[in-house]
Amino acid sequence: MKTMKKYRLLFQLYIQIIWIRYQEQNKSDEGIEQNQHY
């Protein structure tokens, strides 16, 4: 049971990292600059 929770947390972190990198790749330099203004 405990090991399952650990794997779930690692799996969620893994997805979050991939999602963030995926979004960053899709963003253009202009989009990143606009986000920094907020």
Secondary structure, 3 states (H helix, E strand, C coil): CHHHHHHHHHHHHHHHHHHHHHHHHHCCHHHHHHHHHC
